[in-house]
Amino acid sequence: MARFLGRMVRAALLRSAAYEEVEADRHATSQAFVVVVLSGLALGVGGIANTGPSGILWSVLHDVVLWYVWAFVTYLVGTRWLPTGATVADPGQLLRTIGFSSAPGILRILMLVPVLAGPVFVVCTLWMMAAMVVAVRQALDYCGTGRAILVCAIGFPVYAVGLLVSVLLLGPWPV
């Protein structure tokens, strides 16, 4: 348990070594799933004033589905369209690293404090995006961050559509 929590903290702190570690650990896929579920739970509970109890389940399902879809899109973009000579990756590596990039989202539980809801949502979303760039850079074995940013930018519409669906079904988050 301590190892898992340490991985989450190091991933949230954008430590490249944490992403390398989970990339290489085939048993960490279930841990990545737990991180995504915890992040979704935090969003659902944090946004309960806006979405009600059904928002908790929706947030978890939303985050899990987007995790899988975004990991697959990132895998395709990163290995087929924008690989480097050093790029060697499989879908599991992207699932693990991208899953751990959700670690900052656990702080979305702080959205329970009404005055903090909007800022916490924005900060956590941007923090998760930064973590995803690090995760993608490490999983796709890129030497620099620019290509990882481009891969994430190409895949971002997947997240945006998922967020739009959530807003249409549940109402806007308190941003």
Secondary structure, 3 states (H helix, E strand, C coil): CHHHHHHHHHHHCCCHHHHHHHHHCHHHHHHHHHHHHHHHHHHHHHCHHHHCCHHHHHHHHHHHHHHHHHHHHHHHHHHHHCCCCCCCCCHHHHHHHHHHCCHHHHHHHHHHCHHHHHHHHHHHHHHHHHHHHHHHHHHCCCCCCHHHHHHHHHHHHHHHHHHHHHHHHHCCCCC
